[in-house]
Amino acid sequence: MDEQKPQPPAAEDRVCSRCGTVAEDVPPTWTCSVENGVRRYYCEACARENIRAIEGRLDSDWW
């Protein structure tokens, strides 16, 4: 039986900056944040867990 190794995300895939979840394109339920000039994406679960910090514009290092 061959073990399948995880595939690296394709260029058009988005990766959650907090938990590493991979999604094709950008789902409408994900949140985008620009921190220090870098665009970061957060999946729905991570965004919900940290919505107050996101709305308060705290960098992800603080949450």
C-alpha positions as CSV (number, residue, x, y, z in Angstrom):
1,M,0.0,0.0,0.0
2,D,1.4,3.4,-1.0
3,E,1.3,6.2,1.5
4,Q,0.2,9.5,0.0
5,K,2.3,12.4,1.1
6,P,0.6,15.8,1.5
7,Q,0.8,17.9,-1.6
8,P,2.2,21.5,-1.3
9,P,-0.3,24.1,-2.0
10,A,-0.6,25.3,-5.6
11,A,0.2,28.9,-6.4
12,E,-3.5,29.8,-6.6
13,D,-4.3,28.1,-3.3
14,R,-4.6,30.1,-0.1
15,V,-3.2,29.0,3.2
16,C,-4.5,30.2,6.6
17,S,-1.7,32.1,8.2
18,R,-2.8,30.8,11.6
19,C,-3.6,27.1,11.3
20,G,-2.3,26.2,7.8
21,T,-5.7,25.1,6.3
22,V,-5.4,25.1,2.5
23,A,-8.2,26.3,0.2
24,E,-8.6,26.8,-3.5
25,D,-8.8,30.5,-4.4
26,V,-10.2,32.6,-1.5
27,P,-13.4,31.3,0.1
28,P,-15.9,34.2,0.8
29,T,-15.9,33.2,4.5
30,W,-12.1,33.8,4.9
31,T,-10.7,37.1,6.2
32,C,-7.8,39.0,4.6
33,S,-5.5,41.2,6.6
34,V,-2.5,43.3,5.6
35,E,0.2,43.3,8.3
36,N,3.4,45.2,7.8
37,G,2.8,45.2,4.1
38,V,2.1,41.4,3.9
39,R,-1.3,40.1,2.9
40,R,-2.4,37.3,5.3
41,Y,-5.5,35.1,5.0
42,Y,-7.4,33.5,7.9
43,C,-9.8,30.6,7.5
44,E,-13.4,31.0,8.9
45,A,-12.6,29.1,12.1
46,C,-9.5,31.2,13.0
47,A,-11.3,34.4,12.0
48,R,-14.2,33.6,14.3
49,E,-12.0,32.8,17.2
50,N,-10.1,36.1,16.9
51,I,-12.7,38.5,15.4
52,R,-12.3,41.1,18.2
53,A,-8.5,41.3,17.7
54,I,-9.0,41.4,13.9
55,E,-11.6,44.2,14.2
56,G,-9.3,46.0,16.7
57,R,-6.6,45.8,14.0
58,L,-4.2,44.0,16.3
59,D,-1.4,42.2,14.4
60,S,-1.7,38.4,14.5
61,D,1.3,38.3,16.8
62,W,-0.9,39.7,19.6
63,W,-3.6,37.1,19.3
